Amino acid sequence: MKLFLSLILLVITADQLTKKLAVTLLRDSAQTFTIIPNLFSLTYAENKGVAFGVEFAPPAVLLLLTGLITATVVFYVIRSKNRSPLFLLSFGLIVGGGIGNMIDRVSIGHVIDFIYFDLYHGNIFGTWVSLWPIFNVADSAITTGACMLILFYNRVFPDATAREQNNAG
């Protein structure tokens, strides 16, 4: 459980620190810092939506949903007897990222994004597209935690996997 809580605090701290740097170095000076030309840069953006900037609900509803999901995950982890490092690491990343973005929504009304991979932008069938959104440390933590749950499902949830095999056989 110490791993879970420590990781949440680490993700929140890293997320909020990097966002403060983004505000100071990128927004206030209206600059983009190119790290790898035509591929990777630091670019300030404000996101009122969720992943990929999709705005499917008003900000108050997004805040409520984020809070409910985060509280549900924390409750699940606390109630679970699973204390494997992969389980705690996956959910710690997800919760830390969720809280990091929630802090932005509560304090400034939107999420600060600043990491940009320019994988492709241009016209596809006459429609302008940018294939990768600008994101932040919290988004990275949430995505990494979710991918770990998918990729290492059998190791994160070994009891569930054994029950499924017994029911199938």
C-alpha positions in Angstrom: 0.0 0.0 0.0 3.0 2.3 0.6 4.0 1.8 -3.0 0.5 2.8 -4.2 0.3 6.0 -2.1 4.0 7.0 -2.8 3.4 6.6 -6.5 0.2 8.7 -6.4 2.2 11.5 -4.6 5.1 11.2 -7.0 2.9 11.5 -10.1 0.9 14.4 -8.7 4.1 16.3 -7.8 5.8 15.6 -11.1 2.6 16.6 -13.0 2.0 19.8 -11.1 5.7 20.9 -11.2 6.0 20.3 -15.0 2.7 22.2 -15.6 4.0 25.2 -13.6 7.1 25.1 -15.7 5.0 25.0 -18.8 3.0 28.0 -17.7 6.1 30.0 -16.9 8.3 29.0 -19.8 5.8 28.3 -22.6 2.5 30.2 -22.0 3.9 33.4 -20.6 6.6 33.7 -23.3 4.3 32.3 -26.0 7.1 30.0 -27.2 7.4 26.4 -28.4 10.6 24.6 -27.5 11.6 22.2 -30.2 13.5 19.2 -28.9 13.6 17.1 -32.1 12.6 19.1 -35.2 9.4 18.0 -36.9 8.9 15.3 -34.2 8.9 16.4 -30.5 8.4 19.8 -28.9 7.0 21.4 -25.8 4.0 23.5 -26.7 1.5 25.1 -24.3 -2.1 24.2 -24.6 -5.3 24.4 -22.5 -7.6 21.4 -22.6 -11.2 21.8 -21.4 -12.1 18.3 -22.5 -10.8 14.8 -21.8 -8.5 12.6 -23.8 -7.6 14.1 -27.3 -9.4 17.3 -26.3 -12.9 15.7 -26.7 -15.5 17.9 -24.9 -18.4 15.5 -24.3 -19.8 17.2 -21.2 -19.6 20.5 -19.3 -16.6 21.0 -17.1 -18.5 20.4 -13.8 -19.7 17.0 -15.2 -16.1 16.1 -16.2 -14.9 17.0 -12.7 -17.6 14.9 -11.1 -16.9 11.9 -13.3 -13.1 12.2 -12.7 -13.8 12.4 -9.0 -16.1 9.4 -9.0 -13.7 7.3 -11.1 -10.7 8.2 -8.9 -12.6 7.5 -5.7 -13.9 4.2 -7.1 -10.4 3.1 -8.1 -9.0 4.1 -4.7 -11.8 2.2 -2.9 -11.2 -0.9 -5.1 -7.4 -0.9 -4.3 -8.0 -0.5 -0.6 -10.6 -3.2 -0.5 -8.6 -5.6 -2.7 -6.3 -8.1 -1.1 -4.0 -7.9 -4.1 -0.8 -6.2 -3.1 1.4 -7.3 -6.0 3.7 -4.5 -7.2 2.2 -4.5 -10.7 -1.3 -4.1 -9.3 -0.3 -1.2 -7.1 1.9 0.4 -9.7 -0.8 0.3 -12.4 -3.5 1.7 -10.2 -1.1 4.2 -8.5 -0.3 5.7 -11.9 -3.9 5.9 -12.9 -5.0 7.5 -9.7 -2.0 9.9 -9.5 -2.7 11.1 -13.1 -6.4 11.4 -12.5 -5.8 13.6 -9.4 -3.2 15.6 -11.2 -5.6 16.6 -13.9 -8.4 17.0 -11.4 -6.3 19.6 -9.6 -6.1 21.6 -12.8 -9.9 21.4 -13.4 -10.7 22.6 -9.9 -8.0 25.3 -9.7 -8.0 26.8 -13.2 -11.0 25.3 -15.0 -9.0 23.4 -17.7 -6.0 21.0 -17.9 -2.6 22.2 -18.9 -0.9 20.2 -21.7 2.5 20.8 -23.1 4.1 17.6 -24.5 3.7 17.3 -28.3 4.8 14.5 -30.7 4.2 15.7 -34.2 3.6 12.2 -35.7 1.6 13.6 -38.6 -0.6 16.6 -39.3 -2.1 17.4 -42.6 -5.0 16.5 -44.9 -6.5 13.1 -45.1 -9.4 12.8 -47.6 -9.7 16.6 -47.5 -9.9 16.9 -43.7 -7.2 18.4 -41.6 -6.0 16.0 -38.9 -3.3 16.0 -36.3 -2.7 12.4 -35.2 -1.4 13.0 -31.8 -2.7 15.4 -29.2 -0.7 17.6 -26.8 -0.6 15.9 -23.4 1.0 16.1 -20.0 2.6 14.0 -17.3 -0.7 13.0 -15.7 -2.0 11.8 -19.1 1.2 9.7 -19.5 0.7 8.2 -16.1 -2.9 7.3 -16.8 -2.1 5.8 -20.2 0.9 3.8 -18.8 -1.1 2.4 -15.9 -4.0 1.4 -18.2 -1.6 -0.2 -20.7 0.0 -2.1 -17.9 -3.4 -3.5 -16.8 -4.0 -4.7 -20.3 -0.5 -6.0 -21.1 0.1 -7.7 -17.8 -3.5 -8.7 -17.0 -2.6 -12.3 -16.1 0.1 -11.1 -13.6 -1.9 -8.2 -12.2 -5.0 -10.3 -11.6 -3.7 -13.9 -11.2 -6.7 -15.1 -9.2 -9.2 -13.9 -11.8 -7.2 -15.5 -14.6 -7.2 -18.9 -12.6 -10.9 -18.7 -12.0 -11.6 -18.0 -15.7 -9.4 -21.0 -16.7 -11.2 -23.3 -14.1 -14.7 -22.2 -15.4 -13.7 -22.8 -19.0 -12.2 -26.2 -18.3 
